[in-house]
Amino acid sequence: PPRQRWDEMLAAVCRINANHFATRQLRDRSIVDAALLLLRNGSSPAPATETPGGGGGAPGEAADRQGGGICVAVAATADRVGALHRLATSWPGLLSVAFLSHNFTRDAALGLRALAAPGGSLPASPGRIALSLVPNRPSGARPYVRRGRGGLFGDLFPTNLLRNVALDACGAADVALVLDVDFSFCCGDVARTLDRYARAVRADTGLSYVLPAFEAAEGEVIRSKGELLDRLDRSGAGVFEKQAQASHACDRLEQWRGATEPFASPYTYMCEPYLLVHRSVLPPYDESFVGYGKNRLSLHYELAARRVRMEVAPDAFVLHERGSHASRSKAWWAGETCWPAFRKRVWEAHGFWRSSRRQRQLDANPRVLQALNRTCGACVARSARLCVGSCRPELARWLPGSRKPTLLPPSGAPLEAPECPGGTAIASSSEPARLRKES
């Protein structure tokens, strides 16, 4: 290699100490191979340390990066700890968790132990978990979730805020997969499979990979794609969100069944697949989408506007455990209140506009009109004056291998509620005038 590359490699060698070779990442490598790996990752791995927030970890768990620079990011709450443990067991790489805490002081003292199961056990390999604690009641702002006081819009759970917080803690990992916490991976060597697609994404950042989603009964074990297909053929069950097929139309199930190579999946309005994507092309999730409805869909709409292409991975998929959404409010019209302003912003930025017959039906739905009337035609996050968007709540964050949290102060102000002089102004979700003229 050229002289500059040798100098970089020698500098990487100098960053290695003996403890680094206790990590699983470097355990069986020569010092030259280790240096090359550090150059590729852009940073030195943290040596094996005590698990953050207490709880011991086995040697080699700290900074375990078997995912090859892939970060799986999730939002979680106390009632989803069991699901988080299943996910952590199925994924051996970097896992970034944004945890909405109803007792921030207590959970900040617990650290990673806030993620303990009822029996006290921590998620698998806790030394590779990044944890960001977010208070349910930020300083100087209203709480996001008001227990027992959901009202018309249900709980205004800040899903997209938490997803952005989790992505912020992914560090040097350049490829991300944002999952819902009640999903897990299947099957075999997941890290090696996804690393193969991550290399393709690094070579072409305009490319992303869809991981089709399926449902499994509680406690059901599926060991391979063949076993899944056999189950689908026998029972017809297992397709995730079968009642909302538009959400996973981009999974292309029928084509995926017999696929052995990745294949293109053009964007379909309202689809929101789980994507392995390069972080350089990943816009922030629009945090105005709180509660239920269009929070994940909005990101895929914007990725389509940015011309990010999708291909379906033929040998990777994720599993949702049936029934784990049961306790969540599903006041879907909350997301519809934010859709007009969001779509206008994307149109002005990218000249991109998509709709469907289903969306036009939603625009005229009495529930949506009632919701917009309640919010004065604005997004519910504004009418509720929540701390999202340019407002950031205080955070306590543990990065992999760290013993103490980094405390991040709050910034910005909560959203301002809209004014309704002379009555309610209902936002319009109709297409821009130029598109009407062209059609």
Phi, psi and chi 1 to 4 in degrees:
 res  aa     phi    psi   chi1   chi2   chi3   chi4
   1 PRO       -  160.9   23.9  -31.5      -      -
   2 PRO   -63.0  161.6   21.4  -31.9      -      -
   3 ARG   -55.0  -41.3  173.0   62.7 -175.7  -91.5
   4 GLN   -60.7  -37.9 -178.4 -178.4   -2.3      -
   5 ARG   -66.9  -39.1 -170.7   67.2  173.6  168.8
   6 TRP   -61.6  -43.2  -83.9  111.6      -      -
   7 ASP   -61.7  -40.4  -69.6  -16.3      -      -
   8 GLU   -64.6  -39.7  -69.2  173.6   -8.7      -
   9 MET   -67.9  -41.0 -171.2  172.1   72.3      -
  10 LEU   -64.2  -37.4  -70.9  171.5      -      -
  11 ALA   -64.0  -37.1      -      -      -      -
  12 ALA   -65.9  -38.9      -      -      -      -
  13 VAL   -58.8  -39.9  169.1      -      -      -
  14 CYS   -67.1  -19.3  -67.9      -      -      -
  15 ARG   -85.4   -8.5  -65.1 -156.2  -56.4  -89.4
  16 ILE   -87.8  138.6  -57.2  173.7      -      -
  17 ASN  -125.9  175.8   63.6   46.6      -      -
  18 ALA   -60.5  -34.7      -      -      -      -
  19 ASN   -64.2  -28.2  -74.9  -22.1      -      -
  20 HIS   -62.1  -29.2  -71.5  134.8      -      -
  21 PHE   -79.1   -1.8  -76.1   90.2      -      -
  22 ALA   -82.4  -15.5      -      -      -      -
  23 THR   -75.2  150.1   66.5      -      -      -
  24 ARG   -62.1  -28.7 -162.7  176.9  -52.8  172.1
  25 GLN   -62.2  -37.0 -178.4 -172.1   19.0      -
  26 LEU  -114.2   -0.1  -57.6 -178.1      -      -
  27 ARG   -54.4  -42.8 -173.9  178.7  -61.4  151.7
  28 ASP  -107.6   22.7  -60.0  -41.2      -      -
  29 ARG  -108.0  152.7  -63.5  179.3 -175.8  -89.2
  30 SER   -73.9  165.1   70.8      -      -      -
  31 ILE   -65.5  -32.6 -166.9  166.8      -      -
  32 VAL   -69.3  -45.1  172.9      -      -      -
  33 ASP   -62.3  -37.6  -73.0  -20.1      -      -
  34 ALA   -63.4  -42.8      -      -      -      -
  35 ALA   -63.2  -41.4      -      -      -      -
  36 LEU   -63.1  -37.9  -70.4  171.7      -      -
  37 LEU   -65.6  -40.6 -177.6   64.7      -      -
  38 LEU   -64.8  -38.3  -62.1 -174.8      -      -
  39 LEU   -62.1  -42.4  -76.0  175.6      -      -
  40 ARG   -64.5  -40.9 -173.5 -177.8   71.4 -167.2
  41 ASN   -79.8  -19.0  -70.4  -17.3      -      -
  42 GLY    84.0    1.7      -      -      -      -
  43 SER  -160.2  163.1   62.9      -      -      -
  44 SER   -83.0  142.0  175.7      -      -      -
  45 PRO   -70.9  148.5   29.2  -35.1      -      -
  46 ALA   -73.4  139.5      -      -      -      -
  47 PRO   -65.8  161.0   22.7  -31.5      -      -
  48 ALA   -60.9  129.9      -      -      -      -
  49 THR  -137.7  177.1   64.6      -      -      -
  50 GLU   -64.9  145.2  179.9 -176.9  -29.8      -
  51 THR   -60.5  134.5  -60.8      -      -      -
  52 PRO   -58.9  140.6   11.1  -18.9      -      -
  53 GLY    74.9   15.9      -      -      -      -
  54 GLY   108.5 -147.8      -      -      -      -
  55 GLY    45.1  110.8      -      -      -      -
  56 GLY   -72.3  151.7      -      -      -      -
  57 GLY  -123.2  153.0      -      -      -      -
  58 ALA   -66.7  150.2      -      -      -      -
  59 PRO   -55.1  135.5  -23.6   33.1      -      -
  60 GLY    96.2   -5.7      -      -      -      -
  61 GLU   -79.1  -31.0  -72.9 -178.1  -17.8      -
  62 ALA   -63.9  134.8      -      -      -      -
  63 ALA    54.8   31.8      -      -      -      -
  64 ASP   -66.6  117.8 -175.3   -3.6      -      -
  65 ARG  -121.5   48.6  -65.4 -171.0   51.5  158.2
  66 GLN   -62.6  -20.8  -70.6 -173.7   33.9      -
  67 GLY   -71.8   -1.6      -      -      -      -
  68 GLY    64.9   44.2      -      -      -      -
  69 GLY    83.5   17.8      -      -      -      -
  70 ILE  -101.6  133.2  -59.6  170.5      -      -
  71 CYS  -114.2  124.1  177.3      -      -      -
  72 VAL   -95.5  121.1  173.0      -      -      -
  73 ALA  -114.0  134.3      -      -      -      -
  74 VAL  -140.9  154.6  -63.0      -      -      -
  75 ALA  -102.2  141.8      -      -      -      -
  76 ALA  -144.5  160.6      -      -      -      -
  77 THR  -137.8  172.9   50.1      -      -      -
  78 ALA   -59.9  -33.5      -      -      -      -
  79 ASP   -79.1    1.2   62.6  -25.5      -      -
  80 ARG  -115.0   13.4  -67.6  -69.2 -167.0  -91.1
  81 VAL   -61.6  -40.9  163.7      -      -      -
  82 GLY   -60.0  -42.9      -      -      -      -
  83 ALA   -64.4  -39.2      -      -      -      -
  84 LEU   -61.4  -38.6  176.9   63.8      -      -
  85 HIS   -63.4  -41.1  -78.9 -126.0      -      -
  86 ARG   -62.7  -43.2  -72.4 -167.3  -63.3  -87.6
  87 LEU   -62.3  -45.6  170.5   59.6      -      -
  88 ALA   -62.3  -34.1      -      -      -      -
  89 THR   -68.6  -32.3  -60.3      -      -      -
  90 SER   -87.2  -12.6   71.4      -      -      -
  91 TRP  -126.1  118.4  169.9 -114.3      -      -
  92 PRO   -89.8   -4.3   32.3  -34.8      -      -
  93 GLY   -95.6 -162.6      -      -      -      -
  94 LEU   -62.9  128.7  175.8   60.1      -      -
  95 LEU  -126.5  118.0 -179.9   61.0      -      -
  96 SER  -107.5  122.2 -179.2      -      -      -
  97 VAL  -117.2  123.6 -179.8      -      -      -
  98 ALA  -102.4  117.3      -      -      -      -
  99 PHE  -112.6  117.4 -172.8   88.2      -      -
 100 LEU   -80.9  116.6 -172.6   68.7      -      -
 101 SER  -105.6  131.0  170.2      -      -      -
 102 HIS   -88.8   -6.8  -72.5  -89.9      -      -
 103 ASN  -139.7   80.6 -168.5  -29.6      -      -
 104 PHE   -63.2  -42.8 -173.9   73.0      -      -
 105 THR   -61.9  -45.8  -58.2      -      -      -
 106 ARG   -64.4  -47.1  178.4 -158.8   64.9 -166.2
 107 ASP   -69.3  -31.5  -70.1  -20.5      -      -
 108 ALA   -65.5  -33.3      -      -      -      -
 109 ALA   -72.7  -32.6      -      -      -      -
 110 LEU   -74.3  -32.5  -72.7  172.1      -      -
 111 GLY    65.9 -134.7      -      -      -      -
 112 LEU   -64.1  -19.9 -152.1   64.3      -      -
 113 ARG   -66.7  -13.1  -68.4 -165.6  -60.9  -86.0
 114 ALA   -64.6  -18.8      -      -      -      -
 115 LEU   -95.7   10.4  -55.0 -178.4      -      -
 116 ALA   -70.8  145.8      -      -      -      -
 117 ALA   -73.1  166.0      -      -      -      -
 118 PRO   -51.7  -31.5  -29.8   35.9      -      -
 119 GLY   -80.7   -3.6      -      -      -      -
 120 GLY   100.0   -6.3      -      -      -      -
 121 SER   -76.6  145.5   62.0      -      -      -
 122 LEU   -89.5  163.4  -68.7  175.3      -      -
 123 PRO   -58.4  156.3  -22.1   32.5      -      -
 124 ALA   -57.3  141.0      -      -      -      -
 125 SER    47.0   61.5  -57.8      -      -      -
 126 PRO   -64.1  -19.4   23.3  -33.6      -      -
 127 GLY   -68.2  -10.7      -      -      -      -
 128 ARG  -108.2   15.7   45.8   72.3 -160.6 -129.0
 129 ILE   -99.4  130.2  -65.9  176.8      -      -
 130 ALA   -97.4  126.7      -      -      -      -
 131 LEU  -117.6  127.7  171.1   62.3      -      -
 132 SER  -120.9  116.6  -57.8      -      -      -
 133 LEU   -89.9  129.3  -78.5 -179.7      -      -
 134 VAL  -120.7  126.1  179.2      -      -      -
 135 PRO   -73.0  140.1   27.1  -33.6      -      -
 136 ASN   -66.5  -29.9 -179.8   56.4      -      -
 137 ARG  -115.6   93.1 -177.2 -171.4  -74.8  -86.2
 138 PRO   -65.6  156.2  -16.4   29.8      -      -
 139 SER   -58.9  127.1  -61.5      -      -      -
 140 GLY    73.2   15.5      -      -      -      -
 141 ALA  -137.7  165.6      -      -      -      -
 142 ARG   -74.7  154.2  -66.3 -175.3  173.5 -171.9
 143 PRO   -68.4  150.8   23.0  -32.0      -      -
 144 TYR   -74.9  -49.0  -59.7  109.6      -      -
 145 VAL  -111.7  121.2  177.0      -      -      -
 146 ARG  -107.3  106.0  -59.9 -176.6  179.8 -170.1
 147 ARG   -61.7  124.8  -70.4  173.7  173.0  168.2
 148 GLY    78.0    6.0      -      -      -      -
 149 ARG  -133.0   51.0  -63.5  176.4   59.9 -168.6
 150 GLY   -68.6  -39.5      -      -      -      -
 151 GLY    66.7 -157.1      -      -      -      -
 152 LEU   -59.3  -36.0  174.6   63.9      -      -
 153 PHE  -100.0    2.0  -61.8  104.6      -      -
 154 GLY    68.8 -161.5      -      -      -      -
 155 ASP   -72.0  129.1  -67.0  -26.6      -      -
 156 LEU   -88.3   62.2  -61.8 -179.3      -      -
 157 PHE   -64.5  127.1 -170.9   77.9      -      -
 158 PRO   -84.3   61.9   34.0  -35.9      -      -
 159 THR   -55.3  -48.0  -52.7      -      -      -
 160 ASN   -71.8  -32.7  -77.3   -3.6      -      -
 161 LEU   -58.9  -47.4  164.9   71.2      -      -
 162 LEU   -65.2  -38.5  -65.3  173.9      -      -
 163 ARG   -61.8  -41.7  -73.7  167.8  173.1  156.3
 164 ASN   -65.5  -39.9  -74.0  -23.9      -      -
 165 VAL   -62.1  -43.1  167.9      -      -      -
 166 ALA   -64.1  -41.6      -      -      -      -
 167 LEU   -64.9  -36.2  -74.6  167.5      -      -
 168 ASP   -60.5  -27.5  -72.8  -16.6      -      -
 169 ALA   -91.6    8.2      -      -      -      -
 170 CYS   -77.0   -7.3  -76.4      -      -      -
 171 GLY    61.1 -131.1      -      -      -      -
 172 ALA   -81.3   -6.8      -      -      -      -
 173 ALA   -61.4  126.3      -      -      -      -
 174 ASP   -99.7   -5.7   55.9  -11.0      -      -
 175 VAL  -123.4  136.7  175.7      -      -      -
 176 ALA  -129.5  152.6      -      -      -      -
 177 LEU  -136.3  111.9  173.6   62.6      -      -
 178 VAL   -93.4  116.0  179.6      -      -      -
 179 LEU  -112.5  156.7  -89.4 -177.1      -      -
 180 ASP   -77.9  144.6  -68.9  -27.5      -      -
 181 VAL   -66.3  -22.6   70.9      -      -      -
 182 ASP   -89.3   26.4   36.5   16.4      -      -
 183 PHE  -111.9  156.5  -81.6   78.3      -      -
 184 SER  -142.3  166.8   56.3      -      -      -
 185 PHE   -92.3  155.0  -69.7   93.4      -      -
 186 CYS  -146.2  137.2  179.6      -      -      -
 187 CYS  -148.6 -179.5  -50.3      -      -      -
 188 GLY    67.5 -147.7      -      -      -      -
 189 ASP   -84.6   83.8 -168.4  -18.5      -      -
 190 VAL   -61.8  -42.2  175.8      -      -      -
 191 ALA   -60.4  -43.8      -      -      -      -
 192 ARG   -67.9  -39.9  178.7  171.4  -65.0 -179.4
 193 THR   -61.4  -49.9  -60.3      -      -      -
 194 LEU   -69.9  -30.4  -66.2 -167.2      -      -
 195 ASP   -63.5  -33.4 -171.6   50.1      -      -
 196 ARG   -62.9  -42.6 -172.8  170.0   71.1 -108.7
 197 TYR   -73.3  -31.8  -65.2  116.4      -      -
 198 ALA   -63.5  -37.3      -      -      -      -
 199 ARG   -63.4  -38.9  -71.5 -163.4  -63.9  -89.6
 200 ALA   -66.5  -37.2      -      -      -      -
 201 VAL   -67.7  -36.5  165.2      -      -      -
 202 ARG   -67.1  -35.6  -67.9 -175.6 -173.7  105.4
 203 ALA   -73.2  -26.4      -      -      -      -
 204 ASP  -142.4   92.4  179.9   -1.2      -      -
 205 THR   -68.7  -13.4   56.1      -      -      -
 206 GLY   -82.2    4.6      -      -      -      -
 207 LEU  -109.8  141.9  176.2   64.6      -      -
 208 SER  -136.1  161.5   63.4      -      -      -
 209 TYR  -120.7  130.6  -76.0   95.6      -      -
 210 VAL   -85.8  132.5  174.1      -      -      -
 211 LEU  -106.8  106.8  -87.1   63.7      -      -
 212 PRO   -56.4  150.0  -24.6   35.2      -      -
 213 ALA  -114.3  138.6      -      -      -      -
 214 PHE  -137.2  163.4  -61.5   90.3      -      -
 215 GLU  -104.8  146.8  -82.7 -161.6  -31.3      -
 216 ALA  -129.2  145.8      -      -      -      -
 217 ALA   -66.9  156.5      -      -      -      -
 218 GLU   -56.6  125.6 -174.4  173.5   -2.9      -
 219 GLY    80.3   -2.0      -      -      -      -
 220 GLU   -73.5  138.7 -177.4  178.1   17.3      -
 221 VAL  -110.5  123.9  176.7      -      -      -
 222 ILE  -118.3  124.3  -65.5  176.2      -      -
 223 ARG  -101.6  -12.1  -60.4  177.3 -178.3   83.3
 224 SER  -163.2  166.7   66.4      -      -      -
 225 LYS   -62.6  -40.8  177.4  178.6  177.6  178.3
 226 GLY   -60.3  -40.6      -      -      -      -
 227 GLU   -66.7  -38.4 -167.6  170.7  -56.9      -
 228 LEU   -64.0  -46.4  172.9   69.5      -      -
 229 LEU   -63.0  -38.5  -66.8  177.1      -      -
 230 ASP   -62.2  -40.8 -179.0   62.3      -      -
 231 ARG   -65.9  -40.9  177.8  174.1  171.8  -88.6
 232 LEU   -62.9  -42.0  -68.5  175.8      -      -
 233 ASP   -66.6  -35.2  -68.9  -24.2      -      -
 234 ARG   -76.7  -41.4  -79.3 -172.7  -71.9  105.1
 235 SER  -114.2  -19.4   63.9      -      -      -
 236 GLY    73.7    0.5      -      -      -      -
 237 ALA   -93.4  171.0      -      -      -      -
 238 GLY   108.4  -12.1      -      -      -      -
 239 VAL   -78.4  123.8  178.9      -      -      -
 240 PHE   -66.5  137.2 -180.0   60.2      -      -
 241 GLU    50.6   53.0  -69.1 -173.0   -8.8      -
 242 LYS   -58.7  -28.9 -165.6  171.4 -175.9  179.4
 243 GLN   -76.8   -9.9   70.9  -78.2    9.6      -
 244 ALA  -133.9   64.7      -      -      -      -
 245 GLN   -63.2  -25.4  -68.4 -179.4   -2.7      -
 246 ALA   -59.4  -32.7      -      -      -      -
 247 SER   -61.0  -32.7  -61.5      -      -      -
 248 HIS  -121.0   26.8  -72.2  -87.8      -      -
 249 ALA   -61.4  -31.1      -      -      -      -
 250 CYS   -75.2   -7.1  -65.5      -      -      -
 251 ASP   -69.5  -25.1  -68.8    5.4      -      -
 252 ARG    52.4   58.1  -47.7  -70.9  171.8 -167.4
 253 LEU   -55.3  -47.5  172.5   60.1      -      -
 254 GLU   -62.4  -38.7  -69.4  -52.0  -46.3      -
 255 GLN   -74.3  -33.7 -169.2  172.3   -9.3      -
 256 TRP   -65.9  -31.7 -178.7   80.1      -      -
 257 ARG   -50.6  -48.7  -78.8  173.5  171.5  -91.3
 258 GLY  -101.8    6.0      -      -      -      -
 259 ALA   -74.7  140.0      -      -      -      -
 260 THR  -120.0   -8.4   57.1      -      -      -
 261 GLU  -130.5  153.9  -62.7  -69.2  -25.3      -
 262 PRO   -59.0  147.0  -21.8   33.1      -      -
 263 PHE  -138.3  153.5   59.0   90.6      -      -
 264 ALA   -68.4  145.2      -      -      -      -
 265 SER  -133.1   93.7  178.9      -      -      -
 266 PRO   -60.4  147.7  -19.9   31.8      -      -
 267 TYR   -63.3  133.8  173.9   73.4      -      -
 268 THR  -118.6  130.5  -59.1      -      -      -
 269 TYR   -54.2  132.4 -177.1   72.1      -      -
 270 MET    83.4    1.4  -77.8 -172.2  147.6      -
 271 CYS   -83.2  147.3   84.0      -      -      -
 272 GLU  -147.4   67.9   45.1 -179.9    9.3      -
 273 PRO   -74.8  168.5   30.6  -36.7      -      -
 274 TYR   -86.1  123.2  -65.2  104.1      -      -
 275 LEU  -118.6  136.8  -80.0 -176.8      -      -
 276 LEU   -93.2  117.5 -171.4   72.6      -      -
 277 VAL  -143.2  150.9   61.5      -      -      -
 278 HIS   -74.4  134.8 -158.9  -84.8      -      -
 279 ARG   -66.7  -21.3  -70.8  176.3   65.2 -166.0
 280 SER   -67.7  -22.2   66.1      -      -      -
 281 VAL  -108.0    4.7  -60.8      -      -      -
 282 LEU   -91.7  108.7 -170.8   64.0      -      -
 283 PRO   -71.4  160.4   28.6  -33.8      -      -
 284 PRO   -62.3  145.4  -17.8   29.2      -      -
 285 TYR   -62.2  139.8  -79.1   81.5      -      -
 286 ASP   -73.2  110.8 -169.3  -49.0      -      -
 287 GLU   -76.9   -8.8  -63.9  178.4    8.3      -
 288 SER   -67.8  -19.7   62.1      -      -      -
 289 PHE   -79.2  101.8  -70.8   92.1      -      -
 290 VAL  -119.2  159.9  -67.6      -      -      -
 291 GLY    72.5 -148.3      -      -      -      -
 292 TYR  -102.2  141.8 -167.8   77.1      -      -
 293 GLY   109.7  116.2      -      -      -      -
 294 LYS    66.1   10.2  -76.7 -168.3  162.9   61.8
 295 ASN   -68.3  -42.6   50.7   69.9      -      -
 296 ARG   -83.4  -35.7 -169.3  157.3   51.3   93.6
 297 LEU   -58.9  -36.1 -171.9  151.4      -      -
 298 SER   -60.4  -37.9   60.7      -      -      -
 299 LEU   -65.6  -42.9  179.4   89.3      -      -
 300 HIS   -68.0  -33.4  -69.2   81.8      -      -
 301 TYR   -61.6  -43.0 -172.4   89.5      -      -
 302 GLU   -72.5  -35.7 -167.9  159.8   -1.2      -
 303 LEU   -62.3  -39.4  -75.6  172.3      -      -
 304 ALA   -63.9  -39.0      -      -      -      -
 305 ALA   -63.6  -30.1      -      -      -      -
 306 ARG   -88.6    6.7  -67.7  168.6  179.2 -117.4
 307 ARG    65.3   32.3  -51.6  -61.7 -171.1  -95.4
 308 VAL   -79.3  124.6  175.2      -      -      -
 309 ARG   -87.0  154.5  -50.8 -178.0  -43.8  -78.4
 310 MET  -120.2  138.6  -66.9 -174.6  -69.1      -
 311 GLU  -128.1  149.4  -68.5 -172.3    0.2      -
 312 VAL   -94.5  129.0 -178.5      -      -      -
 313 ALA   -76.0  122.6      -      -      -      -
 314 PRO   -77.4  -17.4   30.1  -35.7      -      -
 315 ASP  -122.7   24.4   52.7   -7.9      -      -
 316 ALA  -141.6  142.3      -      -      -      -
 317 PHE  -159.3  166.8   57.9   95.2      -      -
 318 VAL  -122.9  154.2  -69.6      -      -      -
 319 LEU  -121.0  133.4  -69.2  170.3      -      -
 320 HIS  -105.5  132.5  171.0 -100.7      -      -
 321 GLU   -83.4  119.0 -174.0  162.9  -61.7      -
 322 ARG   -58.2  136.9 -169.5  177.1  -59.1  135.5
 323 GLY    94.6   -7.5      -      -      -      -
 324 SER   -78.3   -7.1   54.3      -      -      -
 325 HIS   -92.3    1.5  -81.3  -49.2      -      -
 326 ALA   -58.1  -33.4      -      -      -      -
 327 SER   -88.2   -2.6   63.0      -      -      -
 328 ARG   -87.5  139.2  -78.6  -82.6 -169.8  -94.4
 329 SER   -66.9  142.8  163.5      -      -      -
 330 LYS  -124.8   50.4  -66.8 -154.4  172.4 -175.2
 331 ALA   -79.2   78.0      -      -      -      -
 332 TRP   -61.2  -22.2   54.3  -95.3      -      -
 333 TRP   -69.3  -13.7   44.5   89.8      -      -
 334 ALA   -60.1  -45.9      -      -      -      -
 335 GLY   -65.9  -31.5      -      -      -      -
 336 GLU   -65.1  -27.8  -64.7  -60.5  -32.8      -
 337 THR   -67.0  -23.3   66.7      -      -      -
 338 CYS   -95.8  -12.6  -53.1      -      -      -
 339 TRP   -66.6  -42.3 -164.4 -118.3      -      -
 340 PRO   -58.3  -48.5  -26.1   35.7      -      -
 341 ALA   -66.8  -37.6      -      -      -      -
 342 PHE   -64.2  -48.1  166.9   78.8      -      -
 343 ARG   -65.9  -33.4 -135.3  164.7   18.5  156.3
 344 LYS   -63.8  -43.1 -179.9 -178.2  177.9 -177.1
 345 ARG   -61.4  -44.4  174.4  177.8   69.3   77.9
 346 VAL   -65.8  -38.6  173.3      -      -      -
 347 TRP   -61.1  -46.0  165.1 -103.9      -      -
 348 GLU   -67.4  -31.0  -68.6  173.0  -12.1      -
 349 ALA   -84.8  -35.1      -      -      -      -
 350 HIS  -127.9   -4.4  -55.8  -73.1      -      -
 351 GLY    63.5   32.0      -      -      -      -
 352 PHE  -116.1  130.6 -179.7   87.6      -      -
 353 TRP  -147.6  127.9 -173.2  -84.6      -      -
 354 ARG  -135.2  150.3  -66.1  -69.9 -174.8  -84.0
 355 SER  -152.3 -174.4 -169.2      -      -      -
 356 SER  -160.5  168.5   66.3      -      -      -
 357 ARG   -61.0  -39.9  177.4 -177.9  -61.0  177.4
 358 ARG   -61.0  -41.3  171.9   62.0  176.3  158.6
 359 GLN   -66.1  -39.1 -177.4   60.9   56.9      -
 360 ARG   -65.4  -33.2  -71.2 -172.6  -73.7  -86.5
 361 GLN   -67.0  -39.9  -69.2  171.6  -17.1      -
 362 LEU   -64.5  -40.0  -71.3  173.5      -      -
 363 ASP   -58.9  -31.4  -65.9  -20.3      -      -
 364 ALA   -98.9    2.9      -      -      -      -
 365 ASN   -66.5  133.6 -173.3  -74.6      -      -
 366 PRO   -56.7  -35.3  -25.3   34.0      -      -
 367 ARG   -62.5  -42.5  -82.2  -76.0 -164.4 -177.3
 368 VAL   -66.3  -43.9  174.6      -      -      -
 369 LEU   -63.6  -38.8  -63.3  177.3      -      -
 370 GLN   -63.3  -42.0  178.0 -168.4    9.9      -
 371 ALA   -64.1  -44.6      -      -      -      -
 372 LEU   -65.5  -35.0  -74.5  167.3      -      -
 373 ASN   -63.4  -39.0 -176.0   66.6      -      -
 374 ARG   -68.2  -33.0 -179.1   75.3   62.2   85.9
 375 THR   -98.4   10.7   63.4      -      -      -
 376 CYS    60.0   35.2  -64.9      -      -      -
 377 GLY    78.0    6.7      -      -      -      -
 378 ALA  -107.8  168.7      -      -      -      -
 379 CYS   -63.0  141.4  175.3      -      -      -
 380 VAL   -59.7  -29.1   65.5      -      -      -
 381 ALA   -62.8  -32.1      -      -      -      -
 382 ARG   -73.9  -48.4  -79.5 -168.6   62.0 -161.5
 383 SER   -63.2  -28.4   66.1      -      -      -
 384 ALA   -87.9   -4.9      -      -      -      -
 385 ARG    52.9   54.9  -69.4  177.9  -73.0  175.6
 386 LEU   -88.2  158.7  -63.5 -179.4      -      -
 387 CYS   -89.2   88.2 -179.0      -      -      -
 388 VAL  -141.0  174.3  -67.0      -      -      -
 389 GLY    68.6 -119.4      -      -      -      -
 390 SER   -74.0   -9.7   59.1      -      -      -
 391 CYS   -93.7  131.5  179.1      -      -      -
 392 ARG  -126.8  122.7 -174.9   59.6   80.3 -138.6
 393 PRO   -70.3  164.6   27.4  -33.4      -      -
 394 GLU   -63.4  150.8   59.1  -91.7   40.4      -
 395 LEU  -134.5  150.9  -58.4  174.5      -      -
 396 ALA  -119.8  124.0      -      -      -      -
 397 ARG  -129.8  130.7  173.8  171.1  -72.4  160.8
 398 TRP  -111.4  119.8  -70.2  -99.3      -      -
 399 LEU   -88.4  159.7  -65.0  177.0      -      -
 400 PRO   -54.4  129.8  -28.8   37.1      -      -
 401 GLY    87.9   -7.3      -      -      -      -
 402 SER   -86.9  143.8   62.3      -      -      -
 403 ARG   -90.9  -31.7  -61.4 -172.7 -178.0 -159.6
 404 LYS  -118.8  151.1  -65.2 -177.6  179.4  179.7
 405 PRO   -78.3  155.6   30.2  -35.8      -      -
 406 THR   -92.7  125.4  -61.0      -      -      -
 407 LEU   -98.1  119.5  -59.0  177.2      -      -
 408 LEU  -106.2  123.8  -56.5  175.6      -      -
 409 PRO   -73.1  160.7   28.1  -34.3      -      -
 410 PRO   -69.3  158.2   25.3  -33.0      -      -
 411 SER  -148.3  155.0   61.4      -      -      -
 412 GLY    73.6  179.2      -      -      -      -
 413 ALA  -121.9  152.0      -      -      -      -
 414 PRO   -57.9  158.6  -23.6   33.5      -      -
 415 LEU   -61.8  148.1  -59.8 -179.1      -      -
 416 GLU   -89.5  137.6  -66.2 -175.6    4.4      -
 417 ALA   -69.8  145.3      -      -      -      -
 418 PRO   -72.8  156.1   28.6  -34.7      -      -
 419 GLU   -99.6  149.0  -63.1 -179.1    1.2      -
 420 CYS  -127.6   63.9  -63.3      -      -      -
 421 PRO   -66.0  131.3   24.7  -32.5      -      -
 422 GLY    72.3   21.2      -      -      -      -
 423 GLY   113.3 -177.5      -      -      -      -
 424 THR   -84.0  136.3  -61.3      -      -      -
 425 ALA  -104.4  111.8      -      -      -      -
 426 ILE   -85.6  125.5  -61.6  -64.1      -      -
 427 ALA   -68.0  146.4      -      -      -      -
 428 SER   -99.3  135.7  171.0      -      -      -
 429 SER  -109.7   15.7 -172.1      -      -      -
 430 SER   -73.2  160.3   59.5      -      -      -
 431 GLU   -70.1  154.8   68.1  -90.2   15.3      -
 432 PRO   -58.5  155.6  -22.0   32.5      -      -
 433 ALA   -57.9  -36.5      -      -      -      -
 434 ARG   -62.9  -39.9 -164.8 -173.3   91.1 -168.4
 435 LEU   -69.3  -37.4  -69.6 -173.1      -      -
 436 ARG   -61.7  -41.2  -70.8 -161.1  -60.6  -89.5
 437 LYS   -65.6  -42.2 -176.5  176.9  179.4 -179.2
 438 GLU   -67.1  -35.6  -71.1  174.9   -4.7      -
 439 SER   -77.1      -   60.5      -      -      -
